[in-house]
Amino acid sequence: MTPADTTEAERKMQFLFALRSKGVTDAKVLTVMEKIERAMFVRGIFSERAHDDMPLPIGCGQTISQPSVVGIMTQALDLTGREKVLEVGTGSGYQAAILSQLARRVYTVDRYKRLVAEARQMFDQLGLHNITAITADGSHGLPEQAPFDRILVTAAAEDPPGPLLAQLKVGGIMIVPVGQSDTVQSLIRVKRLDSGYDYEELRPVRFVPLVEGLGQD
């Protein structure tokens, strides 16, 4: 093993330790997050910080979430490998790549055409053929593919969006940050029941706001 290999191995160990210390304990999620290299989804100088547990800038004024939050949100979906998942907010494509290893099918939407195009290129490069990336207004979900077993929203809404709740199967789970965009938000786990919805607050988070319409970039 070369010194470079040793350094990379140590970095991966530190990365996984940071995830566990923040509450990511699901073995399947940890295995996938070790496998999917975050640095591939971060551009330029920021790729050097890809193993740090912090959000990093990407294009169109958006960010790639910190790994521990990606892990916690993925873990909270309670995936078995059979689910059809909708992700609202493709961003860099990192979260969708993680989901693709744990679910049957992933649909991911983003309001920025450029981000979707770059994410598609990365999915193709990694051979992730169970992801469909679409430029669309994520606040409306993807009604033509509904209902979904799981929905993951990577932008904060003031309340869980009604159109997304309606596209969730009975027994399905949605993870969504809720709160004002300029304050700390709460990560909410919503489960659809026969009689309505059950809400569970998971932890404080901070995400970019969920914006209606398509982006200009």
N, C-alpha and C positions, 0 to 999 in steps of 0.2 A: 504494500500500500504506500503510495507516494504521500509527501506532506500535504499536497493539495487534496488528495482523497481523505486524509485524516481531518483536515480543516472542514471539508464538506460534511463528513460524518458527525463531527462535533457540532456543527451548525444545525444539522437536522435534529440531533439529540436535544439541543437547547430549544429549538423550535417546538418540539413535541412536549418538552417539559413545561414550556410557557403555556401551551394549550391546556395541559392537565391542571396546572396551577390556577387557571382561570375557570375551571369547571367543565372542560371538555373531557369526558370520561368514557364515551362510547368507543369501544375498540374498533368497530368498523369505520367510524368517522375519522378516527386518528390514523388508521391505515391508509385511507384514501387521501387525507391531507398530507401525509408523508409522500405519497406517490405523485400527486399533482403538484408540480413545481410552481409556486407562486411567482417566482422571478420571471417566468415566461409571459405573465400577464401585466407586468409593470414595465413601462418604457424608460429608456434613457438612464440618467444618473440614479433614479429611484430604485432601479433593479438591485442595487447594492444593499438596499435596506429591506429587501423582500422577506427576509426571515425575521424581521423585527415585528413585534406585536403592536402594530400601529397602522392607521389608515394612511394611504399614500395617494397623491394626485394622479389622475389619468386624464384623458382628453375631455373636452366639452365642459370643463369646470366641475367634473365629477370626481369621485374617489373610489378606490378599491378598499373594501372594509378591512379592518384589522382581523387577522386570522382567528383570534379567539372568538370574536363575534360571529364569524362565518361558521366556526365549529359549533357554537352554542345554538345558533339558528338551525343548522342542519340536524343536530342532535334532537332538537325539540320537535322536528317533523316526524320522528319515530318511523323512519322508512324501513320497509321490509324487502324492497327490490321489485315489487309488483306495481308500484304506483305510477300514475300519470301526474306530473307536477307542472304547475305554472309558476315561473319566476317573473316578478314585475321589477324591472330595473336590471338589464343585462350588465351594464357597466363594462368592466374589463372582460367579462366572461368567466372569471375565476369561480364564482359561486355556482354557476351552471355546470362547469366542468366537474366540480365536487359532486353535485347532485346526480350527474350522469352515471356515476359509478355506483350509486345507491338506489336508483329508481329505474323503472322500465323505460319511461319516456319523459323528456324535459322540453317544455315550451318556454322560451324566454323572450320577453318583449322589452324594448327600450324606445324612448322618444327620439333618440339621436341615431340617425342613419349611419354616421361614421363609426360609432361604437359598435353597432350591430355588425357592420361589414368587417371590422377588425376582429371581433369575437368569432365570427364565422371562419375566418382564415385560421385562427388559432385552433378551433374545434377540428377543422379539417387536418391541420398539421399533426394534432394529437390523435387523430383517428376516432374522434368522439361522434359517432354517427347516430346516436339516439337523442341529439339535441336539435331542435328547430328554433332558429333565432329570427325574430320578426321586428321590423320597425313599426311601432304602434303606440297609441296612447294607453299606457299601462293602467291608468286609473279606471278604464272601462274593462280591463281584463282581456280575455280572448273568447268571446261568447261562442264563436264557431267551433271551438274545440272543447267547450264545457260539457259536462261537469268535470272537475278535477278532484283527485284524491287528496292532493296537497297543494297549497298556494304559499309562496314565500315572497314577501314584499320587502325590497331593499331600499325603500325610501319612506319617510315618515308622513303619515296622514293625521289629521286632527281627530278622526274617528276611523275605525275599520271601514273601508269603502264598501258601500252597499252593493255595487255591481260585482265586486269580488266575493263577498259573502254569498251572493246568489249563485255563483258559479262553483261553489264548494259542495261536494257530495255530502249526503248525510253520513256521519261517521268520519268525515274528512277533517283535516287540520290546516289552519292558516296561521302563519307566523308573520306579524306585522308590527313595526314600530309606530307608536301612537303618541302624539303630543305636538305642541307648537314647535315650529322649525328653529326658533331662536332660544329654546330652553332644552334641558335634558328630557328626553322622551322615555317612554316605557316600552319594552318589548313585550308584546301580548301574544299569548297562544289561544287561538279560538278553535273550539271544536263544535262542529255542527251536529246537533241532536235532532231527533224526530220532532221535538217540541220547541226548538229554537237554537240558541247558541250559548255555549259555556265559555267564559273568559277567564284566563289565568295570567296574572302579571309575572313575568320571568325576571327581569332585571332592568336597570336604567341603561339607556344607550343614547347615541347621537348620530342621526342620519341626515342626509340632504332631504329636503322636502319632496313629497310626491306632487308633481306638477302636471296639470292637464295639458293636452295638446301635444304637438310634435315640436322637437327642438329645431333650431335654425342651422346647427352645424352638422 
